[in-house]
Amino acid sequence: MMMIMMSGFIKKTNSSALRLLQLGNGISPICFAYFQNPFFSTSSLKKKPRYVFHKIDDALALFNQMIHTHPRPSLVQFTQLLGTIVRMKDYQTALSLFKQMELLCIPIDVYTLNIRLNCFCQLGRVGFGFSVFGRMFKLGLQPDTVTFNTLINGLSIGGKAAQAVRLFDDMVREGYEPSLITYNTIVNGLCKIGDPTRAIRLMRTMEERGCAPNVVTYSTIIDSLCKDKLVTEALNLVSEMTGKGIQPNAFTYNSLLHSICYRGQWERVITLWNEMLANNCKPDVVSYNILVDASCKEGKISEAHDIVERMIQDGVQPNTVTYNALMDGYCLQGKMDEARKFLNSMMIVRGCVPDVYSYNIMVNGFCKYKRVDEAMQLFREMSQNGPFPNTVTYTSLINGMSRLGRLSVAQELFKEMSAYGLFPNLITYSTLLHGFCMNGQIHNALGLFKVMQNSGLKPYIVHYNILIDGLFEIGQHAVARELFHGLSLKGLQPIVSTYNIMIKGLCKAGITNEAYELFRKMEVNGCLPNSYSYNAMIQGFLRNDDLSTAAKILDEMVSKGFAAYISTATMFVKLLCSDTTGELIHEIVGNCKLC
């Protein structure tokens, strides 16, 4: 469709213009006459001072004044006003003013339409953007590179990178010359869909076409490579760009720092940090936050505090993200009282207002360590004083209450979040499902599962795992097996944990042969048994006093590099207490590990 539209435009045939008019776009015949005015120009806008407004009401007042002025100001001035409103990120207002211009039959050109197109794209309504693109053809206007850049960017930020690439290919095929912005937008789109290799190929192509990559091009690809843990390849690109005289910026270094920090390669971090300073690239708050967060996750709270002190000395002020990382570090070590003090004093003293993430870290930490009453106290603080709790807050509380068997409170929280317009996500449902099943309330679990399906959320395999396990726990073996065998009809494939739940459940139910058959099918179906699979199967045969088969599976397990759990070894010992040689007992205990 895109190719048909573009080729029709380039040929500028009357038939194509009429065909596009037949699509209907809401322009009245009277207004269309304005677009045919030979004195109407679509030439390049001359650079003029931009309007500056401190609030949107001032812009609206000026627009109102302009439309009542006789004669009216030029289209250039209207376009500049719209552009200023867009720079204020008030896209909806800009679209509303554009509509008024249409109703008043104020002429528009490609630049005005590009602004409207951009508004739709920024609002995530790319489909309407393409309608504007079609209107250009209808009006006989020539789309320019900015038009394509805007559409490509709209598709990219809307998560439609593949469509953005196709539009780019159409653009090149029809003879439009991509700008550096176009290339960078496509490079970003390719990296967003996890294809840095293709992004690199595109960068090579742009060089061949005489369009030199800049720091944005390289940094975007380097960031994508780092996210894919391809640090060596990322560093090679850094060497390449510096060899061409393109200096990495803070974003470039931050991508590398983040990747190297979380691999625990601190010596390389120091080297990179020194290189950053040597290249006159001053670390920013993001750079320091990466170091603080990585230190906290490794349990190095003291070192993290030292980094914060250094950052202040270097003139970089810590922000809420910095303090959130420190609080999270305390929570990871179970030092909830220190974390609470930090929330109450340090952040406020430093002038950083805690955000919803700050509270969520604390709520989750309290729930993790079964201090749910303190978590609820924080939750009430949020509800009364702000920031308002979000889905993550409620999910953490539901999890904490469920783990302690306080399911009535968990259910009330679930209902409350829905009443406040917060939608439970897949994790919320899995958390409450697990709580019901863990406490033997399978009827409530199945009811919640139905609610989840009716909400439009598609259950993942983990949700089925929870239900299957819960059904086995209350002796509903037939229903559990039926649910398992129906997975393929729902487009889901069992994973290792699914098989393990089935094997454990069937063995406990005394259906060992079926469990063993399933165990042997795992590898055939692309799921390699793990240590749990083997131990569950061995224990199943030991419960049936089938020592011979259990011993064979044990041999196989050891040959695969897995060890017997202490519980498995204990079962063997009980059955072999009369063994005179002791050889098998020695082998079992020698391959034992604590469960």
Backbone torsions as a table, in degrees:
resi	resn	phi	psi	omega
1	MET	NA	-42.8	-179.7
2	MET	-61.7	-42.2	-179.0
3	MET	-64.2	-38.5	179.7
4	ILE	-64.1	-44.2	-179.4
5	MET	-62.7	-43.7	-175.7
6	MET	-68.9	-44.3	-178.1
7	SER	-66.2	-36.0	177.1
8	GLY	-62.4	-36.5	179.6
9	PHE	-69.6	-45.0	-174.6
10	ILE	-64.8	-36.8	179.3
11	LYS	-74.9	-22.2	178.0
12	LYS	54.3	43.5	179.4
13	THR	-82.3	149.5	178.2
14	ASN	-63.4	-35.7	-177.5
15	SER	-63.5	-40.7	-179.4
16	SER	-68.5	-36.3	178.0
17	ALA	-62.8	-44.0	179.4
18	LEU	-65.1	-40.0	-179.4
19	ARG	-62.2	-41.5	178.6
20	LEU	-67.9	-35.6	177.9
21	LEU	-63.1	-34.3	-178.9
22	GLN	-66.4	-17.7	178.2
23	LEU	-68.0	-27.2	178.1
24	GLY	75.6	118.2	179.2
25	ASN	-133.4	17.0	171.8
26	GLY	85.5	6.1	178.7
27	ILE	-89.7	126.8	-177.7
28	SER	-72.2	155.2	178.5
29	PRO	-59.4	-34.5	-179.5
30	ILE	-65.7	-45.6	-179.9
31	CYS	-64.4	-33.7	-177.7
32	PHE	-62.2	-27.5	179.3
33	ALA	-62.7	-32.2	179.1
34	TYR	-63.3	-34.8	-177.8
35	PHE	-73.3	-18.4	-179.9
36	GLN	-93.0	1.3	-179.1
37	ASN	-63.0	121.7	-177.7
38	PRO	-65.2	-16.3	-179.9
39	PHE	-87.8	-6.7	179.1
40	PHE	-78.2	127.6	-175.0
41	SER	-112.8	140.5	173.4
42	THR	-112.6	24.9	-180.0
43	SER	-70.5	169.2	-175.0
44	SER	-59.3	141.4	176.4
45	LEU	-71.9	132.5	175.3
46	LYS	-78.8	144.0	-178.7
47	LYS	-67.7	124.2	178.6
48	LYS	-131.7	161.3	180.0
49	PRO	-57.6	137.1	179.5
50	ARG	-80.4	149.2	173.5
51	TYR	-70.8	147.0	177.3
52	VAL	-128.4	123.7	179.7
53	PHE	-127.7	143.9	176.8
54	HIS	-90.2	-20.8	177.1
55	LYS	-147.8	156.3	-173.4
56	ILE	-66.5	-27.2	-179.8
57	ASP	-61.3	-34.2	179.0
58	ASP	-65.9	-39.5	178.2
59	ALA	-65.0	-41.1	179.5
60	LEU	-65.8	-38.3	179.0
61	ALA	-63.2	-41.7	179.2
62	LEU	-65.7	-41.4	178.6
63	PHE	-60.4	-44.5	-179.9
64	ASN	-61.8	-39.1	177.9
65	GLN	-65.8	-41.1	-177.5
66	MET	-64.8	-41.1	-175.7
67	ILE	-74.0	-17.0	179.1
68	HIS	-100.5	3.2	178.1
69	THR	-84.2	139.0	177.5
70	HIS	-125.9	122.4	-6.6
71	PRO	-71.0	159.5	-178.2
72	ARG	-68.7	152.7	174.2
73	PRO	-60.0	165.5	-178.2
74	SER	-69.4	162.2	176.8
75	LEU	-59.5	-33.7	179.4
76	VAL	-56.5	-43.0	-177.8
77	GLN	-68.7	-40.2	175.5
78	PHE	-61.3	-42.7	-179.0
79	THR	-64.3	-41.6	178.2
80	GLN	-63.5	-38.4	178.3
81	LEU	-64.1	-45.8	177.8
82	LEU	-60.7	-41.4	179.4
83	GLY	-61.5	-39.0	178.8
84	THR	-65.1	-41.8	178.7
85	ILE	-63.6	-37.9	178.2
86	VAL	-65.5	-39.0	178.4
87	ARG	-65.9	-21.9	173.9
88	MET	-81.9	0.1	178.9
89	LYS	64.5	23.7	175.8
90	ASP	-98.8	72.9	-172.6
91	TYR	-67.4	-36.3	-177.9
92	GLN	-65.5	-39.5	177.9
93	THR	-64.4	-42.6	179.1
94	ALA	-59.4	-42.0	179.0
95	LEU	-65.1	-38.5	179.2
96	SER	-64.1	-41.1	178.9
97	LEU	-68.4	-36.6	177.2
98	PHE	-60.5	-40.7	179.1
99	LYS	-63.3	-40.2	177.6
100	GLN	-63.4	-38.0	177.6
101	MET	-61.3	-40.0	177.9
102	GLU	-62.5	-46.4	-178.2
103	LEU	-64.1	-30.7	179.2
104	LEU	-88.4	3.8	178.6
105	CYS	59.6	33.4	174.5
106	ILE	-76.7	126.8	-177.0
107	PRO	-59.1	147.8	176.9
108	ILE	-127.2	156.5	177.2
109	ASP	-130.6	-172.2	-175.8
110	VAL	-63.0	-32.1	-179.2
111	TYR	-69.1	-41.5	176.8
112	THR	-63.3	-44.0	179.6
113	LEU	-65.7	-34.3	176.5
114	ASN	-62.4	-37.2	178.1
115	ILE	-64.7	-44.5	179.3
116	ARG	-63.6	-42.8	179.1
117	LEU	-59.0	-43.8	180.0
118	ASN	-62.9	-38.9	178.4
119	CYS	-59.8	-47.2	179.2
120	PHE	-60.8	-43.1	-179.1
121	CYS	-64.8	-41.0	179.8
122	GLN	-67.4	-26.7	178.2
123	LEU	-87.0	3.2	179.7
124	GLY	77.3	19.6	-178.7
125	ARG	-112.8	63.8	-174.7
126	VAL	-64.1	-30.6	178.4
127	GLY	-58.4	-41.2	176.7
128	PHE	-67.8	-31.7	176.0
129	GLY	-60.8	-41.5	178.1
130	PHE	-68.5	-27.3	174.4
131	SER	-65.2	-40.0	176.4
132	VAL	-63.8	-40.3	177.9
133	PHE	-58.5	-43.6	177.6
134	GLY	-65.1	-34.0	179.5
135	ARG	-64.5	-33.5	177.5
136	MET	-57.2	-44.3	178.9
137	PHE	-61.8	-42.5	-177.2
138	LYS	-62.6	-35.5	-178.0
139	LEU	-88.1	0.4	179.9
140	GLY	72.8	23.9	-179.9
141	LEU	-93.5	150.8	-176.6
142	GLN	-94.1	108.9	173.4
143	PRO	-59.0	145.8	178.9
144	ASP	-116.1	-175.1	-177.9
145	THR	-61.5	-33.6	178.6
146	VAL	-61.5	-39.0	178.1
147	THR	-57.2	-49.9	-178.5
148	PHE	-68.3	-40.4	177.8
149	ASN	-57.1	-42.9	-177.4
150	THR	-66.1	-44.7	178.6
151	LEU	-64.6	-42.8	179.5
152	ILE	-62.1	-43.0	179.3
153	ASN	-66.3	-39.9	178.5
154	GLY	-60.9	-42.3	177.7
155	LEU	-65.8	-39.5	-177.5
156	SER	-66.0	-49.0	-178.2
157	ILE	-70.9	-18.0	176.6
158	GLY	-87.8	8.6	178.1
159	GLY	77.1	17.2	-179.7
160	LYS	-111.3	55.8	-175.2
161	ALA	-62.0	-37.4	-178.7
162	ALA	-62.7	-40.3	177.7
163	GLN	-68.3	-34.8	178.0
164	ALA	-62.9	-40.5	179.1
165	VAL	-65.5	-40.1	179.0
166	ARG	-64.4	-40.8	177.9
167	LEU	-64.5	-39.1	176.8
168	PHE	-60.6	-45.4	178.7
169	ASP	-61.2	-40.6	177.0
170	ASP	-62.7	-41.8	-179.1
171	MET	-59.5	-47.1	180.0
172	VAL	-66.6	-41.4	-178.1
173	ARG	-62.3	-33.0	-177.7
174	GLU	-87.3	5.6	172.7
175	GLY	95.4	4.6	175.7
176	TYR	-76.7	140.9	-178.5
177	GLU	-94.5	112.2	179.8
178	PRO	-64.6	143.0	175.8
179	SER	-91.9	176.1	177.3
180	LEU	-60.2	-37.4	178.8
181	ILE	-62.8	-41.2	178.8
182	THR	-59.7	-50.2	-179.7
183	TYR	-59.2	-45.1	-177.9
184	ASN	-64.7	-34.7	177.9
185	THR	-65.0	-42.6	179.5
186	ILE	-70.0	-40.1	176.3
187	VAL	-57.6	-44.7	179.0
188	ASN	-63.0	-41.7	179.0
189	GLY	-62.3	-44.0	178.8
190	LEU	-63.3	-39.8	179.3
191	CYS	-67.9	-33.9	179.0
192	LYS	-64.6	-33.1	178.9
193	ILE	-91.3	12.4	173.9
194	GLY	75.4	34.7	179.9
195	ASP	-125.3	64.6	-179.4
196	PRO	-65.9	-25.0	179.0
197	THR	-62.6	-44.8	178.3
198	ARG	-68.3	-33.7	177.6
199	ALA	-63.1	-39.0	178.2
200	ILE	-66.2	-40.4	178.3
201	ARG	-62.0	-40.2	178.6
202	LEU	-65.1	-37.2	178.4
203	MET	-63.3	-39.0	177.2
204	ARG	-65.2	-38.1	179.3
205	THR	-65.1	-43.1	-178.8
206	MET	-64.3	-34.3	176.4
207	GLU	-64.4	-41.9	179.5
208	GLU	-63.5	-31.0	-179.4
209	ARG	-86.4	4.7	175.7
210	GLY	87.1	12.4	178.0
211	CYS	-106.1	106.6	-174.0
212	ALA	-75.5	130.3	175.2
213	PRO	-63.1	151.9	176.3
214	ASN	-117.4	-170.0	-176.2
215	VAL	-63.0	-30.8	179.0
216	VAL	-66.4	-43.6	179.6
217	THR	-57.7	-54.0	-178.0
218	TYR	-63.8	-44.6	-175.7
219	SER	-63.9	-37.0	178.9
220	THR	-62.6	-44.3	-179.6
221	ILE	-70.1	-41.1	179.2
222	ILE	-60.1	-42.6	178.9
223	ASP	-61.7	-42.0	179.5
224	SER	-65.6	-42.1	177.9
225	LEU	-62.6	-40.7	178.7
226	CYS	-63.5	-40.1	178.6
227	LYS	-65.1	-28.9	176.8
228	ASP	-88.4	9.3	178.4
229	LYS	64.0	26.2	178.2
230	LEU	-100.7	64.2	-173.1
231	VAL	-66.4	-39.0	-179.6
232	THR	-59.8	-45.4	178.9
233	GLU	-64.1	-37.3	178.9
234	ALA	-64.9	-43.1	179.2
235	LEU	-65.4	-34.0	176.5
236	ASN	-63.3	-38.5	177.9
237	LEU	-67.9	-34.3	177.0
238	VAL	-62.5	-44.0	178.1
239	SER	-61.7	-39.7	-179.7
240	GLU	-64.2	-45.9	-176.6
241	MET	-68.2	-39.3	178.0
242	THR	-67.2	-32.3	176.8
243	GLY	-65.0	-24.8	178.2
244	LYS	-93.8	5.5	178.7
245	GLY	84.4	12.0	177.7
246	ILE	-97.3	114.1	-176.1
247	GLN	-84.1	130.1	175.5
248	PRO	-60.5	148.3	176.7
249	ASN	-107.4	-174.4	-176.9
250	ALA	-60.5	-37.8	179.3
251	PHE	-60.9	-42.6	179.6
252	THR	-59.5	-51.5	-177.9
253	TYR	-65.8	-36.8	-179.7
254	ASN	-62.9	-37.7	177.7
255	SER	-61.1	-44.9	179.9
256	LEU	-67.4	-44.7	-180.0
257	LEU	-58.5	-45.0	-178.9
258	HIS	-59.4	-46.5	-177.5
259	SER	-66.7	-43.6	-177.0
260	ILE	-72.5	-37.9	178.7
261	CYS	-59.0	-45.4	-174.7
262	TYR	-79.9	1.2	168.7
263	ARG	-100.5	0.4	176.8
264	GLY	72.2	19.3	-176.8
265	GLN	-93.2	73.8	-171.8
266	TRP	-68.1	-30.4	177.8
267	GLU	-64.2	-40.5	177.3
268	ARG	-68.3	-31.6	177.6
269	VAL	-63.7	-45.1	179.5
270	ILE	-62.0	-43.5	179.1
271	THR	-60.6	-45.1	-178.9
272	LEU	-66.1	-39.6	179.5
273	TRP	-62.2	-44.7	179.2
274	ASN	-65.0	-37.2	177.5
275	GLU	-64.7	-39.4	178.6
276	MET	-59.9	-45.4	179.6
277	LEU	-67.6	-40.2	-179.4
278	ALA	-63.5	-29.5	179.5
279	ASN	-90.1	16.6	178.8
280	ASN	57.0	31.4	175.8
281	CYS	-104.1	105.1	-175.0
282	LYS	-75.1	125.8	176.2
283	PRO	-58.1	139.3	178.4
284	ASP	-104.2	-173.7	-177.0
285	VAL	-62.3	-31.7	178.1
286	VAL	-65.9	-41.0	179.8
287	SER	-58.2	-50.3	-179.4
288	TYR	-65.5	-39.3	-179.6
289	ASN	-62.1	-34.3	177.4
290	ILE	-61.9	-44.6	179.8
291	LEU	-66.5	-41.9	-180.0
292	VAL	-62.6	-48.2	-177.5
293	ASP	-63.4	-44.3	-179.9
294	ALA	-63.9	-40.1	178.6
295	SER	-63.4	-43.8	-179.8
296	CYS	-63.7	-39.8	-179.2
297	LYS	-68.4	-22.0	175.8
298	GLU	-91.9	4.9	178.1
299	GLY	81.6	12.6	-177.5
300	LYS	-98.0	68.6	-176.2
301	ILE	-64.6	-41.9	-178.8
302	SER	-60.1	-45.0	178.4
303	GLU	-63.1	-36.6	179.4
304	ALA	-63.5	-41.8	177.5
305	HIS	-63.7	-38.1	178.0
306	ASP	-61.9	-39.6	179.3
307	ILE	-64.4	-40.5	179.1
308	VAL	-62.9	-42.2	178.4
309	GLU	-62.1	-42.1	179.2
310	ARG	-64.1	-39.5	-178.6
311	MET	-63.5	-40.2	178.1
312	ILE	-65.5	-41.7	178.2
313	GLN	-60.6	-33.9	-179.2
314	ASP	-82.4	4.8	176.0
315	GLY	83.7	14.2	177.9
316	VAL	-106.2	118.0	-176.4
317	GLN	-81.6	127.8	175.4
318	PRO	-60.2	150.3	177.3
319	ASN	-120.5	-173.3	-177.8
320	THR	-58.8	-36.1	179.3
321	VAL	-61.6	-39.5	179.0
322	THR	-59.7	-51.3	-177.0
323	TYR	-70.2	-31.1	174.3
324	ASN	-61.4	-41.1	179.2
325	ALA	-62.0	-42.4	178.8
326	LEU	-65.5	-42.5	177.6
327	MET	-61.7	-42.0	179.5
328	ASP	-62.8	-36.4	177.2
329	GLY	-61.5	-43.2	177.5
330	TYR	-63.6	-42.5	-179.0
331	CYS	-63.5	-39.9	179.9
332	LEU	-62.3	-27.9	178.7
333	GLN	-92.9	2.9	179.3
334	GLY	78.0	11.0	-178.9
335	LYS	-89.9	68.7	-173.4
336	MET	-69.7	-33.5	179.9
337	ASP	-65.9	-41.0	176.8
338	GLU	-64.3	-40.1	179.2
339	ALA	-63.9	-40.9	179.9
340	ARG	-64.0	-43.3	177.8
341	LYS	-61.6	-38.8	-179.7
342	PHE	-63.1	-41.2	178.5
343	LEU	-64.5	-42.6	-175.7
344	ASN	-73.8	-34.9	-171.8
345	SER	-115.0	-59.9	-171.3
346	MET	-55.5	-49.2	-175.5
347	MET	-66.8	-39.2	-178.2
348	ILE	-73.2	-41.0	178.2
349	VAL	-60.3	-39.8	-178.7
350	ARG	-76.9	-6.0	177.5
351	GLY	85.9	14.3	177.9
352	CYS	-102.6	122.1	-179.8
353	VAL	-81.5	125.9	177.6
354	PRO	-59.1	140.0	177.3
355	ASP	-107.4	-175.4	-176.9
356	VAL	-62.4	-30.8	178.0
357	TYR	-68.1	-35.6	177.8
358	SER	-59.6	-50.1	-179.5
359	TYR	-66.7	-37.3	-179.9
360	ASN	-63.5	-36.4	176.7
361	ILE	-60.2	-45.4	-179.0
362	MET	-68.5	-45.8	-179.4
363	VAL	-59.8	-45.7	179.5
364	ASN	-63.6	-40.6	179.4
365	GLY	-63.0	-46.2	178.7
366	PHE	-61.4	-42.4	179.5
367	CYS	-65.4	-38.9	179.8
368	LYS	-59.9	-37.5	-178.4
369	TYR	-100.3	22.8	171.9
370	LYS	61.9	29.1	177.0
371	ARG	-106.2	60.7	-170.0
372	VAL	-69.9	-27.5	179.3
373	ASP	-65.8	-38.1	176.6
374	GLU	-69.3	-33.9	175.6
375	ALA	-63.8	-41.3	179.2
376	MET	-66.9	-33.8	177.4
377	GLN	-62.9	-44.0	176.2
378	LEU	-62.9	-40.4	179.8
379	PHE	-60.1	-42.4	178.8
380	ARG	-66.3	-36.7	175.7
381	GLU	-59.5	-43.9	179.3
382	MET	-62.0	-46.1	-176.3
383	SER	-62.8	-34.0	-176.4
384	GLN	-86.7	-41.9	-171.4
385	ASN	-110.9	-12.9	-175.5
386	GLY	87.3	164.1	-6.4
387	PRO	-68.4	154.7	-175.0
388	PHE	-69.6	137.0	179.3
389	PRO	-57.6	148.4	176.7
390	ASN	-116.5	-172.1	-177.1
391	THR	-59.6	-37.2	179.7
392	VAL	-63.6	-41.2	178.9
393	THR	-59.1	-51.7	-179.2
394	TYR	-62.2	-40.5	-178.6
395	THR	-63.3	-41.2	178.1
396	SER	-61.7	-43.9	-179.8
397	LEU	-66.1	-42.5	178.5
398	ILE	-61.1	-40.0	178.4
399	ASN	-64.4	-46.3	-179.4
400	GLY	-61.3	-44.1	-180.0
401	MET	-67.2	-39.6	-178.8
402	SER	-64.5	-41.2	-179.2
403	ARG	-63.5	-27.5	179.1
404	LEU	-94.8	4.8	178.0
405	GLY	78.6	10.7	179.7
406	ARG	-90.6	67.1	-171.8
407	LEU	-72.7	-28.1	178.7
408	SER	-64.8	-39.9	177.3
409	VAL	-67.0	-41.7	179.2
410	ALA	-59.5	-41.9	179.5
411	GLN	-66.6	-39.1	178.2
412	GLU	-63.3	-41.2	177.8
413	LEU	-63.1	-39.8	179.1
414	PHE	-61.9	-44.3	179.2
415	LYS	-67.5	-38.7	-177.2
416	GLU	-64.6	-42.5	-178.7
417	MET	-63.4	-37.6	178.1
418	SER	-67.0	-37.2	179.5
419	ALA	-65.2	-30.0	179.2
420	TYR	-88.6	8.1	176.1
421	GLY	82.1	14.9	176.5
422	LEU	-96.3	127.7	-175.8
423	PHE	-92.1	125.6	175.3
424	PRO	-60.0	139.8	177.1
425	ASN	-102.0	-174.7	-177.3
426	LEU	-60.3	-35.2	180.0
427	ILE	-70.6	-38.7	177.4
428	THR	-58.5	-47.9	-179.5
429	TYR	-64.4	-43.7	-178.7
430	SER	-64.5	-35.3	179.5
431	THR	-63.8	-49.2	-179.1
432	LEU	-71.5	-36.0	175.3
433	LEU	-57.5	-46.8	-179.8
434	HIS	-62.5	-39.4	178.5
435	GLY	-61.8	-45.1	178.2
436	PHE	-61.9	-48.3	-176.9
437	CYS	-66.1	-39.5	-179.1
438	MET	-64.0	-27.2	-179.2
439	ASN	-104.7	16.9	173.7
440	GLY	74.4	12.2	-179.2
441	GLN	-94.8	63.9	-175.0
442	ILE	-66.7	-30.9	179.2
443	HIS	-62.7	-45.3	177.3
444	ASN	-64.8	-36.0	179.4
445	ALA	-63.1	-45.0	-179.8
446	LEU	-66.5	-35.7	177.0
447	GLY	-65.2	-41.9	178.0
448	LEU	-65.6	-37.4	178.5
449	PHE	-61.0	-39.5	178.5
450	LYS	-66.7	-41.3	177.3
451	VAL	-60.0	-42.3	179.4
452	MET	-60.1	-46.4	179.6
453	GLN	-63.2	-40.7	-179.6
454	ASN	-69.4	-21.9	-179.9
455	SER	-76.2	-9.8	-179.6
456	GLY	98.6	-5.8	177.2
457	LEU	-81.6	132.0	178.4
458	LYS	-89.5	119.3	-179.4
459	PRO	-60.3	142.1	174.4
460	TYR	-90.0	174.2	179.7
461	ILE	-61.7	-31.2	-179.2
462	VAL	-62.8	-34.1	179.2
463	HIS	-68.5	-39.0	176.0
464	TYR	-67.7	-37.4	177.3
465	ASN	-57.2	-44.7	-178.8
466	ILE	-61.7	-45.7	-179.0
467	LEU	-65.5	-44.5	-179.6
468	ILE	-60.6	-44.3	179.2
469	ASP	-63.3	-42.9	179.5
470	GLY	-63.5	-39.4	178.8
471	LEU	-65.2	-40.9	177.0
472	PHE	-63.6	-38.1	-176.6
473	GLU	-63.1	-30.1	-179.6
474	ILE	-101.9	11.7	174.7
475	GLY	84.2	11.8	178.9
476	GLN	-88.3	65.2	-173.9
477	HIS	-64.8	-42.2	-176.7
478	ALA	-63.0	-43.2	-179.5
479	VAL	-66.6	-39.9	178.8
480	ALA	-61.8	-43.9	-179.6
481	ARG	-66.4	-39.5	178.8
482	GLU	-62.7	-41.9	179.1
483	LEU	-63.6	-41.2	179.9
484	PHE	-64.5	-47.8	-176.5
485	HIS	-71.1	-13.7	178.3
486	GLY	-93.3	0.9	-177.3
487	LEU	-60.3	-43.3	-176.7
488	SER	-62.6	-32.3	179.1
489	LEU	-67.3	-22.7	179.0
490	LYS	-94.9	7.6	178.9
491	GLY	76.6	21.1	-179.2
492	LEU	-114.2	143.7	177.0
493	GLN	-110.9	133.2	177.7
494	PRO	-60.7	143.9	174.3
495	ILE	-106.7	178.9	-175.4
496	VAL	-55.4	-44.1	-178.0
497	SER	-64.6	-31.7	177.6
498	THR	-64.0	-48.3	177.9
499	TYR	-60.7	-40.9	-178.7
500	ASN	-63.0	-40.0	178.0
501	ILE	-63.0	-43.7	179.8
502	MET	-64.4	-45.4	-178.9
503	ILE	-61.6	-47.1	179.3
504	LYS	-61.2	-46.2	-177.9
505	GLY	-64.9	-44.1	179.9
506	LEU	-65.8	-39.8	179.7
507	CYS	-65.5	-43.4	178.8
508	LYS	-64.2	-29.8	179.3
509	ALA	-82.4	-2.1	179.3
510	GLY	82.6	10.5	179.6
511	ILE	-97.7	62.2	-171.1
512	THR	-68.0	-39.0	-177.8
513	ASN	-63.1	-40.7	178.0
514	GLU	-66.9	-37.7	177.9
515	ALA	-63.5	-41.9	-179.1
516	TYR	-66.6	-38.0	177.6
517	GLU	-62.7	-42.1	177.9
518	LEU	-66.2	-39.2	178.4
519	PHE	-58.8	-41.8	-179.0
520	ARG	-74.3	-23.0	179.7
521	LYS	-80.4	-15.9	-175.1
522	MET	-55.4	-54.4	-176.2
523	GLU	-64.2	-37.2	178.7
524	VAL	-61.7	-36.0	-178.8
525	ASN	-89.4	12.4	174.3
526	GLY	85.9	14.1	177.5
527	CYS	-118.8	108.3	179.2
528	LEU	-75.2	129.6	177.4
529	PRO	-59.5	144.3	175.9
530	ASN	-110.3	-170.9	-176.9
531	SER	-58.2	-40.7	-179.7
532	TYR	-63.2	-41.6	-179.3
533	SER	-57.6	-48.8	-178.5
534	TYR	-64.0	-46.8	-177.8
535	ASN	-64.0	-40.4	178.7
536	ALA	-62.9	-40.7	-178.5
537	MET	-69.0	-42.5	179.0
538	ILE	-61.8	-46.0	-179.4
539	GLN	-63.4	-33.9	177.3
540	GLY	-60.9	-44.6	179.2
541	PHE	-71.4	-34.3	177.9
542	LEU	-64.9	-36.2	177.7
543	ARG	-63.4	-29.5	178.3
544	ASN	-92.7	12.5	179.7
545	ASP	59.6	24.6	178.2
546	ASP	-92.9	76.7	-175.3
547	LEU	-66.0	-35.5	-176.8
548	SER	-63.3	-51.0	-179.3
549	THR	-66.3	-37.8	178.9
550	ALA	-62.1	-40.7	-179.3
551	ALA	-66.1	-37.1	179.1
552	LYS	-65.3	-42.8	179.3
553	ILE	-67.5	-34.2	177.1
554	LEU	-61.5	-45.3	178.2
555	ASP	-58.6	-44.4	179.9
556	GLU	-63.2	-41.1	-179.2
557	MET	-62.7	-45.6	-179.8
558	VAL	-63.2	-38.0	179.4
559	SER	-66.5	-24.3	178.2
560	LYS	-84.3	-4.4	178.6
561	GLY	92.9	9.9	178.3
562	PHE	-97.4	158.6	-179.6
563	ALA	-116.6	154.4	177.5
564	ALA	-76.0	140.7	173.8
565	TYR	-69.7	157.2	178.4
566	ILE	-60.7	-33.1	178.7
567	SER	-66.9	-37.2	177.8
568	THR	-66.6	-46.0	180.0
569	ALA	-61.6	-38.2	-179.8
570	THR	-63.1	-40.3	178.2
571	MET	-64.1	-39.9	176.9
572	PHE	-61.9	-44.8	-176.6
573	VAL	-61.2	-40.9	-179.9
574	LYS	-62.3	-35.6	-179.4
575	LEU	-81.2	-20.4	-174.8
576	LEU	-110.6	18.1	-176.7
577	CYS	-62.0	-19.8	179.0
578	SER	-96.5	3.7	-179.1
579	ASP	-67.0	125.9	-176.0
580	THR	-84.2	-29.8	-176.5
581	THR	-79.1	-38.0	-179.2
582	GLY	75.1	2.5	-177.3
583	GLU	-67.1	-43.8	-178.3
584	LEU	-67.8	-38.2	178.4
585	ILE	-61.6	-43.1	179.9
586	HIS	-61.2	-40.2	179.9
587	GLU	-66.4	-40.7	-178.8
588	ILE	-64.7	-52.2	-177.1
589	VAL	-63.4	-34.7	180.0
590	GLY	-65.8	-22.7	179.4
591	ASN	-107.9	23.4	-176.3
592	CYS	-86.8	149.6	170.6
593	LYS	-143.9	153.5	179.6
594	LEU	-68.0	135.3	-179.4
595	CYS	-78.4	NA	NA
